Amino acid sequence: MAGLTAETCEACRVGAPTVTEEEMQTLGKEVPEWKVVEINGVKQLERQFKFDNFVDALAFTNRVGELAESAGHHPAILTEWGKVTVNWWSHKIRGLHRNDYIMAAKTDALV
């Protein structure tokens, strides 16, 4: 995972290619707890993080928010009692980009 966490999220432009199935397999090995889901026809990386209470879940949510803002790449975050679900995808290309795997790895590092 150190490989992806050391990378920088690059600006994604409309028309940029989504990752291939082969790239998904390779990159997925670096973030094994994330799964590829499809929501409204858009592939996304999703992971649920467990916490002992709402305060810890909210603190984690805020750390993810700070990470997202610093990278200029923003996920969907659902904060509930004892858990936080994070979804990364590239809005401009309606799918997965290498950036999403970078951000998933950096999110893992926040736990």
N, CA, C and O atoms as CSV, one atom per row, in Angstrom:
chain,resi,resn,atom,element,x,y,z
A,1,MET,N,N,0.816,-1.192,0.000
A,1,MET,CA,C,0.000,0.000,0.000
A,1,MET,C,C,0.857,1.252,0.000
A,1,MET,O,O,0.387,2.308,-0.425
A,2,ALA,N,N,2.079,1.174,0.454
A,2,ALA,CA,C,2.941,2.355,0.487
A,2,ALA,C,C,3.101,2.957,-0.895
A,2,ALA,O,O,3.279,4.168,-1.021
A,3,GLY,N,N,3.042,2.127,-1.945
A,3,GLY,CA,C,3.179,2.634,-3.299
A,3,GLY,C,C,2.109,3.652,-3.640
A,3,GLY,O,O,2.428,4.749,-4.099
A,4,LEU,N,N,0.844,3.311,-3.427
A,4,LEU,CA,C,-0.242,4.226,-3.756
A,4,LEU,C,C,-0.294,5.421,-2.807
A,4,LEU,O,O,-0.606,6.531,-3.238
A,5,THR,N,N,0.002,5.215,-1.536
A,5,THR,CA,C,-0.067,6.341,-0.593
A,5,THR,C,C,0.993,7.380,-0.888
A,5,THR,O,O,0.846,8.537,-0.493
A,6,ALA,N,N,2.054,6.999,-1.569
A,6,ALA,CA,C,3.112,7.950,-1.911
A,6,ALA,C,C,2.781,8.748,-3.171
A,6,ALA,O,O,3.437,9.746,-3.470
A,7,GLU,N,N,1.761,8.303,-3.906
A,7,GLU,CA,C,1.396,8.995,-5.142
A,7,GLU,C,C,0.491,10.188,-4.858
A,7,GLU,O,O,-0.142,10.281,-3.806
A,8,THR,N,N,0.450,11.098,-5.832
A,8,THR,CA,C,-0.393,12.280,-5.739
A,8,THR,C,C,-1.560,12.134,-6.701
A,8,THR,O,O,-1.402,11.678,-7.833
A,9,CYS,N,N,-2.704,12.521,-6.238
A,9,CYS,CA,C,-3.907,12.518,-7.060
A,9,CYS,C,C,-3.751,13.603,-8.125
A,9,CYS,O,O,-3.503,14.764,-7.800
A,10,GLU,N,N,-3.897,13.226,-9.395
A,10,GLU,CA,C,-3.759,14.200,-10.478
A,10,GLU,C,C,-5.136,14.684,-10.919
A,10,GLU,O,O,-6.128,13.972,-10.766
A,11,ALA,N,N,-5.192,15.877,-11.458
A,11,ALA,CA,C,-6.468,16.414,-11.927
A,11,ALA,C,C,-7.017,15.515,-13.030
A,11,ALA,O,O,-6.315,15.192,-13.988
A,12,CYS,N,N,-8.252,15.122,-12.886
A,12,CYS,CA,C,-8.901,14.257,-13.868
A,12,CYS,C,C,-9.742,15.130,-14.784
A,12,CYS,O,O,-10.442,16.034,-14.328
A,13,ARG,N,N,-9.669,14.854,-16.069
A,13,ARG,CA,C,-10.409,15.654,-17.041
A,13,ARG,C,C,-11.491,14.808,-17.703
A,13,ARG,O,O,-11.387,13.583,-17.754
A,14,VAL,N,N,-12.497,15.450,-18.193
A,14,VAL,CA,C,-13.532,14.767,-18.944
A,14,VAL,C,C,-12.857,14.052,-20.109
A,14,VAL,O,O,-12.023,14.632,-20.805
A,15,GLY,N,N,-13.219,12.808,-20.313
A,15,GLY,CA,C,-12.630,12.034,-21.397
A,15,GLY,C,C,-11.411,11.220,-20.993
A,15,GLY,O,O,-10.914,10.419,-21.784
A,16,ALA,N,N,-10.923,11.414,-19.769
A,16,ALA,CA,C,-9.800,10.595,-19.294
A,16,ALA,C,C,-10.263,9.135,-19.237
A,16,ALA,O,O,-11.427,8.869,-18.938
A,17,PRO,N,N,-9.376,8.206,-19.516
A,17,PRO,CA,C,-9.804,6.806,-19.529
A,17,PRO,C,C,-10.043,6.266,-18.116
A,17,PRO,O,O,-9.332,6.611,-17.173
A,18,THR,N,N,-11.050,5.419,-17.998
A,18,THR,CA,C,-11.258,4.714,-16.736
A,18,THR,C,C,-10.233,3.577,-16.677
A,18,THR,O,O,-9.652,3.204,-17.697
A,19,VAL,N,N,-10.018,3.037,-15.488
A,19,VAL,CA,C,-9.087,1.921,-15.363
A,19,VAL,C,C,-9.668,0.692,-16.063
A,19,VAL,O,O,-10.883,0.498,-16.098
A,20,THR,N,N,-8.794,-0.120,-16.608
A,20,THR,CA,C,-9.217,-1.354,-17.272
A,20,THR,C,C,-9.486,-2.422,-16.217
A,20,THR,O,O,-9.137,-2.250,-15.049
A,21,GLU,N,N,-10.094,-3.502,-16.622
A,21,GLU,CA,C,-10.335,-4.625,-15.702
A,21,GLU,C,C,-8.999,-5.138,-15.144
A,21,GLU,O,O,-8.899,-5.458,-13.959
A,22,GLU,N,N,-7.987,-5.213,-15.995
A,22,GLU,CA,C,-6.661,-5.670,-15.555
A,22,GLU,C,C,-6.072,-4.708,-14.523
A,22,GLU,O,O,-5.519,-5.142,-13.513
A,23,GLU,N,N,-6.189,-3.414,-14.775
A,23,GLU,CA,C,-5.689,-2.419,-13.812
A,23,GLU,C,C,-6.465,-2.501,-12.497
A,23,GLU,O,O,-5.886,-2.336,-11.423
A,24,MET,N,N,-7.769,-2.754,-12.580
A,24,MET,CA,C,-8.569,-2.907,-11.352
A,24,MET,C,C,-8.046,-4.066,-10.515
A,24,MET,O,O,-7.958,-3.965,-9.292
A,25,GLN,N,N,-7.699,-5.166,-11.176
A,25,GLN,CA,C,-7.180,-6.335,-10.461
A,25,GLN,C,C,-5.851,-6.006,-9.784
A,25,GLN,O,O,-5.643,-6.338,-8.617
A,26,THR,N,N,-4.959,-5.354,-10.522
A,26,THR,CA,C,-3.632,-5.014,-9.994
A,26,THR,C,C,-3.728,-4.004,-8.859
A,26,THR,O,O,-3.163,-4.211,-7.785
A,27,LEU,N,N,-4.445,-2.912,-9.099
A,27,LEU,CA,C,-4.576,-1.866,-8.078
A,27,LEU,C,C,-5.366,-2.359,-6.874
A,27,LEU,O,O,-5.093,-1.964,-5.740
A,28,GLY,N,N,-6.339,-3.217,-7.121
A,28,GLY,CA,C,-7.153,-3.760,-6.030
A,28,GLY,C,C,-6.332,-4.535,-5.018
A,28,GLY,O,O,-6.708,-4.611,-3.849
A,29,LYS,N,N,-5.223,-5.110,-5.443
A,29,LYS,CA,C,-4.350,-5.842,-4.511
A,29,LYS,C,C,-3.719,-4.907,-3.484
A,29,LYS,O,O,-3.345,-5.338,-2.393
A,30,GLU,N,N,-3.604,-3.623,-3.835
A,30,GLU,CA,C,-3.013,-2.654,-2.917
A,30,GLU,C,C,-4.034,-2.097,-1.924
A,30,GLU,O,O,-3.664,-1.502,-0.911
A,31,VAL,N,N,-5.316,-2.293,-2.222
A,31,VAL,CA,C,-6.385,-1.857,-1.310
A,31,VAL,C,C,-7.401,-3.003,-1.183
A,31,VAL,O,O,-8.549,-2.874,-1.609
A,32,PRO,N,N,-6.968,-4.116,-0.596
A,32,PRO,CA,C,-7.772,-5.342,-0.631
A,32,PRO,C,C,-9.102,-5.280,0.118
A,32,PRO,O,O,-9.984,-6.099,-0.140
A,33,GLU,N,N,-9.265,-4.344,1.024
A,33,GLU,CA,C,-10.525,-4.277,1.774
A,33,GLU,C,C,-11.593,-3.453,1.057
A,33,GLU,O,O,-12.731,-3.364,1.519
A,34,TRP,N,N,-11.226,-2.864,-0.053
A,34,TRP,CA,C,-12.174,-2.092,-0.853
A,34,TRP,C,C,-12.788,-2.999,-1.905
A,34,TRP,O,O,-12.109,-3.863,-2.460
A,35,LYS,N,N,-14.069,-2.804,-2.181
A,35,LYS,CA,C,-14.716,-3.584,-3.228
A,35,LYS,C,C,-15.216,-2.635,-4.312
A,35,LYS,O,O,-15.544,-1.478,-4.050
A,36,VAL,N,N,-15.265,-3.150,-5.520
A,36,VAL,CA,C,-15.826,-2.386,-6.630
A,36,VAL,C,C,-17.324,-2.658,-6.644
A,36,VAL,O,O,-17.765,-3.805,-6.727
A,37,VAL,N,N,-18.095,-1.579,-6.562
A,37,VAL,CA,C,-19.549,-1.669,-6.621
A,37,VAL,C,C,-20.017,-0.808,-7.793
A,37,VAL,O,O,-19.297,0.077,-8.253
A,38,GLU,N,N,-21.212,-1.075,-8.258
A,38,GLU,CA,C,-21.774,-0.250,-9.319
A,38,GLU,C,C,-23.048,0.390,-8.786
A,38,GLU,O,O,-23.984,-0.298,-8.379
A,39,ILE,N,N,-23.066,1.721,-8.797
A,39,ILE,CA,C,-24.214,2.476,-8.317
A,39,ILE,C,C,-24.672,3.396,-9.440
A,39,ILE,O,O,-23.907,4.227,-9.928
A,40,ASN,N,N,-25.924,3.237,-9.841
A,40,ASN,CA,C,-26.480,4.027,-10.953
A,40,ASN,C,C,-25.598,3.931,-12.198
A,40,ASN,O,O,-25.402,4.920,-12.904
A,41,GLY,N,N,-25.071,2.739,-12.461
A,41,GLY,CA,C,-24.267,2.515,-13.654
A,41,GLY,C,C,-22.840,3.013,-13.566
A,41,GLY,O,O,-22.121,3.007,-14.565
A,42,VAL,N,N,-22.411,3.449,-12.371
A,42,VAL,CA,C,-21.063,3.999,-12.194
A,42,VAL,C,C,-20.274,3.104,-11.242
A,42,VAL,O,O,-20.690,2.873,-10.107
A,43,LYS,N,N,-19.124,2.598,-11.718
A,43,LYS,CA,C,-18.266,1.793,-10.853
A,43,LYS,C,C,-17.596,2.697,-9.830
A,43,LYS,O,O,-17.099,3.777,-10.150
A,44,GLN,N,N,-17.597,2.218,-8.575
A,44,GLN,CA,C,-17.021,2.965,-7.460
A,44,GLN,C,C,-16.263,1.998,-6.546
A,44,GLN,O,O,-16.541,0.799,-6.516
A,45,LEU,N,N,-15.306,2.548,-5.806
A,45,LEU,CA,C,-14.647,1.792,-4.745
A,45,LEU,C,C,-15.395,2.079,-3.457
A,45,LEU,O,O,-15.695,3.234,-3.151
A,46,GLU,N,N,-15.696,1.037,-2.704
A,46,GLU,CA,C,-16.454,1.212,-1.466
A,46,GLU,C,C,-15.832,0.401,-0.342
A,46,GLU,O,O,-15.407,-0.739,-0.531
A,47,ARG,N,N,-15.789,1.014,0.827
A,47,ARG,CA,C,-15.338,0.310,2.028
A,47,ARG,C,C,-16.097,0.845,3.222
A,47,ARG,O,O,-16.378,2.039,3.321
A,48,GLN,N,N,-16.424,-0.066,4.132
A,48,GLN,CA,C,-17.064,0.324,5.378
A,48,GLN,C,C,-16.046,0.165,6.503
A,48,GLN,O,O,-15.403,-0.877,6.635
A,49,PHE,N,N,-15.912,1.206,7.304
A,49,PHE,CA,C,-15.002,1.225,8.442
A,49,PHE,C,C,-15.833,1.132,9.718
A,49,PHE,O,O,-16.857,1.805,9.842
A,50,LYS,N,N,-15.400,0.303,10.663
A,50,LYS,CA,C,-16.129,0.101,11.924
A,50,LYS,C,C,-15.464,0.878,13.056
A,50,LYS,O,O,-14.240,0.985,13.120
A,51,PHE,N,N,-16.294,1.417,13.946
A,51,PHE,CA,C,-15.820,2.177,15.101
A,51,PHE,C,C,-16.633,1.793,16.324
A,51,PHE,O,O,-17.707,1.204,16.204
A,52,ASP,N,N,-16.122,2.125,17.496
A,52,ASP,CA,C,-16.802,1.772,18.746
A,52,ASP,C,C,-17.969,2.681,19.079
A,52,ASP,O,O,-18.821,2.330,19.895
A,53,ASN,N,N,-18.013,3.864,18.443
A,53,ASN,CA,C,-19.070,4.814,18.781
A,53,ASN,C,C,-19.199,5.863,17.675
A,53,ASN,O,O,-18.455,5.843,16.695
A,54,PHE,N,N,-20.138,6.762,17.845
A,54,PHE,CA,C,-20.380,7.791,16.846
A,54,PHE,C,C,-19.274,8.843,16.832
A,54,PHE,O,O,-18.913,9.346,15.768
A,55,VAL,N,N,-18.738,9.177,17.996
A,55,VAL,CA,C,-17.695,10.206,18.084
A,55,VAL,C,C,-16.465,9.793,17.267
A,55,VAL,O,O,-15.912,10.607,16.527
A,56,ASP,N,N,-16.040,8.544,17.397
A,56,ASP,CA,C,-14.889,8.065,16.634
A,56,ASP,C,C,-15.200,8.017,15.135
A,56,ASP,O,O,-14.347,8.342,14.309
A,57,ALA,N,N,-16.418,7.614,14.793
A,57,ALA,CA,C,-16.823,7.581,13.386
A,57,ALA,C,C,-16.816,8.990,12.798
A,57,ALA,O,O,-16.359,9.193,11.673
A,58,LEU,N,N,-17.315,9.950,13.547
A,58,LEU,CA,C,-17.348,11.332,13.067
A,58,LEU,C,C,-15.939,11.912,12.937
A,58,LEU,O,O,-15.660,12.653,11.995
A,59,ALA,N,N,-15.056,11.584,13.870
A,59,ALA,CA,C,-13.668,12.062,13.786
A,59,ALA,C,C,-12.998,11.511,12.523
A,59,ALA,O,O,-12.272,12.233,11.840
A,60,PHE,N,N,-13.239,10.245,12.215
A,60,PHE,CA,C,-12.687,9.647,10.999
A,60,PHE,C,C,-13.266,10.336,9.758
A,60,PHE,O,O,-12.535,10.642,8.816
A,61,THR,N,N,-14.566,10.575,9.764
A,61,THR,CA,C,-15.218,11.276,8.654
A,61,THR,C,C,-14.540,12.617,8.400
A,61,THR,O,O,-14.294,12.985,7.251
A,62,ASN,N,N,-14.243,13.338,9.456
A,62,ASN,CA,C,-13.585,14.640,9.314
A,62,ASN,C,C,-12.175,14.502,8.742
A,62,ASN,O,O,-11.742,15.341,7.952
A,63,ARG,N,N,-11.455,13.444,9.138
A,63,ARG,CA,C,-10.113,13.221,8.579
A,63,ARG,C,C,-10.198,12.905,7.084
A,63,ARG,O,O,-9.379,13.382,6.298
A,64,VAL,N,N,-11.182,12.107,6.697
A,64,VAL,CA,C,-11.376,11.807,5.276
A,64,VAL,C,C,-11.727,13.089,4.529
A,64,VAL,O,O,-11.236,13.315,3.423
A,65,GLY,N,N,-12.565,13.920,5.118
A,65,GLY,CA,C,-12.926,15.189,4.498
A,65,GLY,C,C,-11.732,16.100,4.286
A,65,GLY,O,O,-11.614,16.742,3.243
A,66,GLU,N,N,-10.844,16.159,5.274
A,66,GLU,CA,C,-9.624,16.975,5.151
A,66,GLU,C,C,-8.718,16.425,4.052
A,66,GLU,O,O,-8.158,17.188,3.265
A,67,LEU,N,N,-8.576,15.105,3.999
A,67,LEU,CA,C,-7.785,14.465,2.948
A,67,LEU,C,C,-8.363,14.801,1.573
A,67,LEU,O,O,-7.630,15.183,0.660
A,68,ALA,N,N,-9.664,14.658,1.437
A,68,ALA,CA,C,-10.331,14.923,0.161
A,68,ALA,C,C,-10.139,16.371,-0.272
A,68,ALA,O,O,-9.838,16.642,-1.435
A,69,GLU,N,N,-10.309,17.276,0.643
A,69,GLU,CA,C,-10.174,18.694,0.313
A,69,GLU,C,C,-8.750,19.024,-0.106
A,69,GLU,O,O,-8.538,19.803,-1.036
A,70,SER,N,N,-7.772,18.434,0.576
A,70,SER,CA,C,-6.369,18.716,0.232
A,70,SER,C,C,-6.010,18.177,-1.160
A,70,SER,O,O,-5.138,18.723,-1.836
A,71,ALA,N,N,-6.688,17.103,-1.579
A,71,ALA,CA,C,-6.403,16.504,-2.887
A,71,ALA,C,C,-7.313,17.053,-3.985
A,71,ALA,O,O,-7.050,16.845,-5.170
A,72,GLY,N,N,-8.366,17.743,-3.605
A,72,GLY,CA,C,-9.315,18.229,-4.595
A,72,GLY,C,C,-10.104,17.098,-5.234
A,72,GLY,O,O,-10.533,17.196,-6.384
A,73,HIS,N,N,-10.292,16.019,-4.473
A,73,HIS,CA,C,-11.011,14.833,-4.971
A,73,HIS,C,C,-11.915,14.374,-3.837
A,73,HIS,O,O,-11.429,14.047,-2.754
A,74,HIS,N,N,-13.213,14.347,-4.068
A,74,HIS,CA,C,-14.168,14.192,-2.972
A,74,HIS,C,C,-15.031,12.945,-3.103
A,74,HIS,O,O,-15.612,12.691,-4.158
A,75,PRO,N,N,-15.113,12.158,-2.011
A,75,PRO,CA,C,-15.911,10.932,-2.019
A,75,PRO,C,C,-17.328,11.174,-1.508
A,75,PRO,O,O,-17.675,12.272,-1.072
A,76,ALA,N,N,-18.121,10.132,-1.574
A,76,ALA,CA,C,-19.382,10.083,-0.840
A,76,ALA,C,C,-19.044,9.442,0.498
A,76,ALA,O,O,-18.368,8.414,0.552
A,77,ILE,N,N,-19.515,10.052,1.569
A,77,ILE,CA,C,-19.234,9.544,2.917
A,77,ILE,C,C,-20.562,9.434,3.663
A,77,ILE,O,O,-21.321,10.400,3.744
A,78,LEU,N,N,-20.831,8.254,4.202
A,78,LEU,CA,C,-22.008,8.042,5.025
A,78,LEU,C,C,-21.534,7.718,6.435
A,78,LEU,O,O,-20.880,6.699,6.658
A,79,THR,N,N,-21.866,8.585,7.384
A,79,THR,CA,C,-21.460,8.407,8.776
A,79,THR,C,C,-22.669,7.965,9.591
A,79,THR,O,O,-23.711,8.620,9.595
A,80,GLU,N,N,-22.507,6.840,10.280
A,80,GLU,CA,C,-23.564,6.300,11.127
A,80,GLU,C,C,-22.946,5.932,12.474
A,80,GLU,O,O,-21.728,6.000,12.643
A,81,TRP,N,N,-23.788,5.542,13.429
A,81,TRP,CA,C,-23.259,5.114,14.711
A,81,TRP,C,C,-22.398,3.877,14.479
A,81,TRP,O,O,-22.886,2.847,14.017
A,82,GLY,N,N,-21.106,3.990,14.806
A,82,GLY,CA,C,-20.199,2.847,14.743
A,82,GLY,C,C,-19.668,2.485,13.376
A,82,GLY,O,O,-18.928,1.510,13.247
A,83,LYS,N,N,-20.024,3.246,12.344
A,83,LYS,CA,C,-19.474,2.903,11.034
A,83,LYS,C,C,-19.494,4.103,10.093
A,83,LYS,O,O,-20.299,5.026,10.219
A,84,VAL,N,N,-18.561,4.038,9.143
A,84,VAL,CA,C,-18.460,5.049,8.093
A,84,VAL,C,C,-18.262,4.301,6.779
A,84,VAL,O,O,-17.378,3.452,6.667
A,85,THR,N,N,-19.085,4.619,5.795
A,85,THR,CA,C,-18.942,4.040,4.470
A,85,THR,C,C,-18.397,5.123,3.547
A,85,THR,O,O,-18.936,6.228,3.484
A,86,VAL,N,N,-17.325,4.795,2.835
A,86,VAL,CA,C,-16.681,5.751,1.931
A,86,VAL,C,C,-16.719,5.174,0.516
A,86,VAL,O,O,-16.397,4.005,0.302
A,87,ASN,N,N,-17.111,5.996,-0.430
A,87,ASN,CA,C,-17.114,5.626,-1.846
A,87,ASN,C,C,-16.271,6.620,-2.624
A,87,ASN,O,O,-16.498,7.829,-2.571
A,88,TRP,N,N,-15.293,6.088,-3.349
A,88,TRP,CA,C,-14.456,6.906,-4.235
A,88,TRP,C,C,-14.759,6.559,-5.683
A,88,TRP,O,O,-14.867,5.382,-6.028
A,89,TRP,N,N,-14.897,7.560,-6.528
A,89,TRP,CA,C,-14.981,7.422,-7.971
A,89,TRP,C,C,-14.719,8.789,-8.566
A,89,TRP,O,O,-14.766,9.804,-7.871
A,90,SER,N,N,-14.446,8.804,-9.842
A,90,SER,CA,C,-14.143,10.065,-10.513
A,90,SER,C,C,-15.393,10.558,-11.227
A,90,SER,O,O,-15.833,9.982,-12.222
A,91,HIS,N,N,-15.945,11.625,-10.700
A,91,HIS,CA,C,-17.214,12.164,-11.184
A,91,HIS,C,C,-17.145,12.560,-12.659
A,91,HIS,O,O,-18.082,12.303,-13.414
A,92,LYS,N,N,-16.045,13.181,-13.070
A,92,LYS,CA,C,-15.937,13.696,-14.442
A,92,LYS,C,C,-15.965,12.595,-15.493
A,92,LYS,O,O,-16.402,12.824,-16.621
A,93,ILE,N,N,-15.497,11.391,-15.128
A,93,ILE,CA,C,-15.477,10.298,-16.104
A,93,ILE,C,C,-16.501,9.214,-15.767
A,93,ILE,O,O,-16.573,8.190,-16.446
A,94,ARG,N,N,-17.290,9.442,-14.719
A,94,ARG,CA,C,-18.336,8.504,-14.312
A,94,ARG,C,C,-17.801,7.077,-14.188
A,94,ARG,O,O,-18.362,6.126,-14.733
A,95,GLY,N,N,-16.688,6.967,-13.445
A,95,GLY,CA,C,-16.102,5.650,-13.242
A,95,GLY,C,C,-14.832,5.731,-12.421
A,95,GLY,O,O,-14.565,6.729,-11.752
A,96,LEU,N,N,-14.062,4.670,-12.484
A,96,LEU,CA,C,-12.847,4.567,-11.678
A,96,LEU,C,C,-11.606,4.991,-12.448
A,96,LEU,O,O,-11.428,4.657,-13.620
A,97,HIS,N,N,-10.763,5.730,-11.760
A,97,HIS,CA,C,-9.479,6.221,-12.272
A,97,HIS,C,C,-8.429,5.813,-11.242
A,97,HIS,O,O,-8.764,5.497,-10.101
A,98,ARG,N,N,-7.185,5.822,-11.638
A,98,ARG,CA,C,-6.102,5.509,-10.693
A,98,ARG,C,C,-6.200,6.385,-9.439
A,98,ARG,O,O,-5.878,5.936,-8.339
A,99,ASN,N,N,-6.646,7.634,-9.608
A,99,ASN,CA,C,-6.806,8.540,-8.467
A,99,ASN,C,C,-7.661,7.935,-7.359
A,99,ASN,O,O,-7.385,8.139,-6.177
A,100,ASP,N,N,-8.685,7.200,-7.734
A,100,ASP,CA,C,-9.591,6.623,-6.742
A,100,ASP,C,C,-8.884,5.567,-5.897
A,100,ASP,O,O,-9.147,5.444,-4.700
A,101,TYR,N,N,-8.004,4.820,-6.511
A,101,TYR,CA,C,-7.223,3.823,-5.773
A,101,TYR,C,C,-6.197,4.513,-4.867
A,101,TYR,O,O,-5.938,4.059,-3.753
A,102,ILE,N,N,-5.623,5.602,-5.352
A,102,ILE,CA,C,-4.697,6.381,-4.515
A,102,ILE,C,C,-5.425,6.892,-3.286
A,102,ILE,O,O,-4.918,6.786,-2.169
A,103,MET,N,N,-6.619,7.450,-3.490
A,103,MET,CA,C,-7.364,8.004,-2.369
A,103,MET,C,C,-7.868,6.909,-1.432
A,103,MET,O,O,-7.951,7.130,-0.223
A,104,ALA,N,N,-8.203,5.744,-1.959
A,104,ALA,CA,C,-8.606,4.624,-1.098
A,104,ALA,C,C,-7.432,4.220,-0.198
A,104,ALA,O,O,-7.617,3.997,0.998
A,105,ALA,N,N,-6.240,4.128,-0.767
A,105,ALA,CA,C,-5.055,3.776,0.026
A,105,ALA,C,C,-4.787,4.828,1.090
A,105,ALA,O,O,-4.463,4.493,2.229
A,106,LYS,N,N,-4.921,6.095,0.726
A,106,LYS,CA,C,-4.696,7.169,1.700
A,106,LYS,C,C,-5.780,7.173,2.782
A,106,LYS,O,O,-5.515,7.526,3.931
A,107,THR,N,N,-6.991,6.783,2.412
A,107,THR,CA,C,-8.064,6.668,3.408
A,107,THR,C,C,-7.744,5.552,4.395
A,107,THR,O,O,-7.919,5.721,5.602
A,108,ASP,N,N,-7.275,4.409,3.887
A,108,ASP,CA,C,-6.872,3.313,4.769
A,108,ASP,C,C,-5.826,3.770,5.782
A,108,ASP,O,O,-5.854,3.357,6.942
A,109,ALA,N,N,-4.919,4.607,5.347
A,109,ALA,CA,C,-3.825,5.082,6.220
A,109,ALA,C,C,-4.334,5.981,7.343
A,109,ALA,O,O,-3.617,6.211,8.318
A,110,LEU,N,N,-5.555,6.492,7.224
A,110,LEU,CA,C,-6.107,7.371,8.258
A,110,LEU,C,C,-6.638,6.622,9.469
A,110,LEU,O,O,-6.824,7.214,10.532
A,111,VAL,N,N,-6.883,5.320,9.317
A,111,VAL,CA,C,-7.486,4.538,10.403
A,111,VAL,C,C,-6.486,4.370,11.536
A,111,VAL,O,O,-6.799,3.741,12.547
